[in-house]
Amino acid sequence: MRVLSGVVLGVALLPLAAACGGGTQESAPAQAPPPATSPVDPATAGTVMGRVTFAGTPPKPAALRMDSDPACAQQGAGATDESVVVGDGGAVQNVFVYVKDGLGTLRFPVPSTAVVLDQKGCRYAPHVLGAQVGQPVEIVNSDPTLHNVHAVPASNQEFNTGQPIPGMKQTHVFSTREVMVPFKCDVHPWMRAFIGVLDHPYFGVTGADGTFTLQGLPPGTYTVEAWHEKLGTQTQSVTIGPKESKEIAFAFKG
């Protein structure tokens, strides 16, 4: 009976250890190795570029209340909600723009350099980002307070890891394509982020000027999608020839 009790206790503690740990490395399941080089001929590659705007009067960003945590209240004075950020000329920030279809069976190298999702000023930074399947995603706590990194994907593995100490890091590798993977912090409910996970490198996130660029595309016809967490999605078809550049535009309404 004593041996059985010890086993039950050990099993019961496993989920707690997983939730409260830090500095962990999580890997994708074993799969065929990615190609070493890109299948695209740079001599014929083209570019799709454009801008995302808001049609009409944009909503006024709501002020964020961070006073539930004194460490956050001190850093977050004047902070506003990031769910809809519209700048000069109606430029929409934090739109994930990517090639949704048209690449066929092409397979692409996976970058070894990690993309970084920071927790700074009790916000996720950046608010929206992209990564390739198999690419390391490094999640960092730069704040002097407890955060928990809680990813809630639909197709990838969910995880929830505590980071109570400044400088703590963990690395996660997503195993399958998914647009988008939401992140939250259960300690600070205003903290949100989104990662687009793709099996190719043709994606970008609009900045303050609302622009994006998808470089190095092989000649062909593509479906390009613009994703926004509140405004929804829009798609366009675009055809580029060898060494050609094409401009497209997306306009969202509230």
C-alpha positions in Angstrom: 0.0 0.0 0.0 2.8 2.4 0.8 4.4 1.9 -2.7 1.0 2.5 -4.4 0.5 5.8 -2.4 3.9 7.1 -3.5 3.1 6.3 -7.2 -0.2 8.1 -7.0 1.4 11.1 -5.3 4.1 11.3 -8.0 1.6 11.2 -10.8 -0.6 13.8 -9.2 2.4 16.2 -8.9 3.4 15.9 -12.6 0.8 18.4 -14.0 1.7 20.9 -11.2 5.4 20.7 -12.1 4.6 21.2 -15.8 2.5 24.3 -15.1 5.0 26.0 -12.7 8.3 25.2 -14.4 10.5 27.6 -16.4 13.3 27.5 -18.9 12.0 24.4 -20.6 12.6 23.1 -24.1 9.7 21.6 -26.0 10.1 19.8 -29.3 7.9 18.8 -32.2 7.3 15.2 -33.0 9.8 13.4 -35.2 9.2 14.1 -38.9 11.0 14.1 -42.2 13.9 16.5 -42.1 13.4 19.8 -43.9 15.3 20.6 -47.1 18.7 22.3 -46.7 18.0 24.9 -49.4 15.1 26.8 -50.8 13.4 25.3 -53.9 12.9 28.8 -55.3 15.3 30.2 -58.0 16.3 33.7 -56.7 16.9 34.8 -60.3 13.1 34.5 -61.1 11.6 35.2 -57.6 9.1 38.1 -57.3 7.5 40.1 -54.6 4.0 40.9 -53.4 3.6 44.1 -51.3 0.8 46.2 -50.1 -1.0 48.1 -47.3 -3.8 47.4 -45.0 -6.2 50.3 -44.1 -9.3 50.9 -42.1 -12.3 52.3 -43.9 -14.3 54.8 -41.9 -13.8 56.1 -38.4 -11.7 53.7 -36.3 -12.6 52.9 -32.7 -10.9 54.7 -29.9 -8.5 52.4 -28.1 -9.7 51.6 -24.6 -7.5 52.3 -21.6 -6.1 49.2 -19.9 -6.4 48.7 -16.1 -3.3 47.1 -14.8 -3.7 48.0 -11.1 -4.3 44.4 -10.1 -0.5 43.9 -10.0 1.6 46.8 -8.6 4.5 45.8 -10.8 2.3 46.2 -13.9 0.6 49.4 -12.8 4.0 51.1 -12.4 5.1 50.1 -16.0 1.7 50.3 -17.8 0.5 53.9 -17.0 -1.3 55.1 -20.0 -1.4 51.8 -21.8 -4.3 51.1 -24.2 -5.8 48.0 -25.7 -4.0 46.6 -28.8 -6.8 44.7 -30.4 -7.4 47.5 -33.0 -4.6 49.9 -33.7 -5.1 52.4 -36.5 -2.5 55.0 -37.4 -2.1 57.8 -39.8 -4.0 57.5 -43.1 -6.1 54.7 -41.6 -3.1 52.3 -41.5 -4.0 49.1 -39.6 -1.2 47.6 -37.4 -0.9 44.0 -36.3 -2.4 42.4 -39.4 -0.9 39.0 -40.3 -0.6 38.7 -44.1 0.5 35.4 -45.6 0.3 33.2 -48.7 -2.7 30.9 -48.0 -2.5 28.9 -51.2 -0.5 28.5 -54.4 2.8 27.0 -53.3 1.7 23.4 -54.1 4.0 20.8 -52.7 7.1 23.0 -52.3 9.0 22.4 -49.1 11.2 25.1 -47.5 14.1 25.2 -45.1 13.3 25.8 -41.4 15.2 28.7 -39.9 17.3 27.8 -36.9 17.2 31.3 -35.5 14.4 31.7 -32.9 11.6 34.2 -33.1 11.1 35.9 -29.8 7.9 36.6 -27.9 8.7 38.9 -24.9 6.7 39.8 -21.8 7.6 43.4 -21.1 5.7 46.1 -19.4 3.0 43.4 -18.7 2.3 43.1 -22.4 3.3 40.5 -24.9 5.7 42.0 -27.5 5.1 41.8 -30.3 1.4 41.5 -30.2 1.3 39.5 -33.5 4.2 37.5 -35.0 4.9 34.6 -37.3 7.0 31.4 -37.3 7.6 28.4 -39.4 6.7 24.8 -38.4 9.8 23.5 -36.6 11.3 26.9 -35.9 12.2 27.7 -32.3 9.9 30.2 -30.6 11.7 31.7 -27.5 9.4 33.1 -24.9 11.0 35.5 -22.4 9.9 37.2 -19.2 11.5 40.7 -19.0 9.2 41.8 -16.1 9.8 41.7 -12.3 6.6 39.8 -11.7 5.0 36.4 -12.4 3.6 35.6 -15.8 2.3 32.4 -17.1 2.6 31.6 -20.8 -0.6 29.9 -21.9 -0.9 29.0 -25.5 -4.4 27.8 -26.6 -4.0 26.3 -30.1 -6.6 24.3 -32.0 -4.2 22.0 -33.9 -0.9 22.2 -32.0 -0.3 21.2 -28.4 -1.6 23.4 -25.7 0.9 24.5 -23.0 0.8 26.6 -19.8 4.1 27.5 -18.2 4.9 29.8 -15.2 7.7 32.3 -15.5 8.0 33.9 -12.0 11.5 35.4 -12.4 12.8 38.1 -14.7 15.0 36.7 -17.4 13.3 33.3 -17.5 13.0 31.7 -21.0 11.4 28.8 -22.6 11.6 27.5 -26.1 8.7 25.9 -28.0 8.5 24.4 -31.4 5.2 24.1 -33.2 4.6 20.9 -35.0 1.9 21.8 -37.5 0.5 24.8 -39.5 -2.0 26.9 -37.7 -3.3 30.5 -38.3 -3.5 31.7 -35.6 -2.3 30.4 -32.2 -3.6 32.6 -29.3 -1.5 33.3 -26.3 -2.8 34.6 -22.9 -1.6 35.2 -19.4 -4.0 33.8 -16.8 -2.4 36.1 -14.1 -3.0 39.3 -16.2 -6.1 38.9 -18.3 -5.4 41.9 -20.6 -2.2 40.2 -22.0 -2.9 38.7 -25.4 -0.7 37.7 -28.4 -1.1 35.7 -31.6 1.4 33.6 -33.6 0.8 32.5 -37.2 2.5 29.1 -37.8 3.2 28.2 -41.4 5.1 25.6 -43.4 6.7 28.3 -45.6 8.4 31.7 -45.1 5.9 33.9 -47.0 4.3 35.9 -44.2 4.5 39.3 -42.5 2.9 41.5 -39.9 1.9 45.1 -40.7 3.6 47.8 -38.7 2.5 51.3 -37.8 2.3 52.3 -41.5 0.1 49.3 -42.4 2.5 47.9 -45.0 3.7 44.4 -45.6 6.1 42.7 -48.0 6.2 39.0 -49.1 9.6 38.6 -50.9 11.2 35.7 -52.8 8.0 34.2 -54.2 8.3 31.9 -57.3 6.3 32.9 -60.3 2.7 31.8 -59.9 -0.8 32.6 -58.8 -1.4 32.9 -55.1 -4.2 33.5 -52.6 -3.0 36.0 -50.1 -4.9 36.4 -46.8 -4.9 39.3 -44.3 -5.9 38.2 -40.8 -6.9 40.5 -38.0 -8.0 39.4 -34.5 -11.1 41.7 -34.4 -11.7 42.8 -38.0 -11.7 39.3 -39.5 -10.0 38.0 -42.7 -9.8 39.1 -46.3 -8.3 37.3 -49.3 -7.0 38.3 -52.7 -5.7 36.4 -55.7 -2.5 37.7 -57.2 -0.3 36.5 -60.1 3.3 37.3 -60.4 5.7 36.6 -63.3 9.5 36.1 -63.1 11.2 38.9 -61.1 7.8 40.8 -61.0 6.5 42.9 -58.1 2.8 43.4 -57.5 1.0 45.7 -55.1 -2.3 44.8 -53.5 -4.4 46.5 -50.8 -6.8 45.4 -48.1 -9.4 47.6 -46.5 -11.2 46.6 -43.3 -14.4 48.0 -41.8 -15.3 48.0 -38.2 
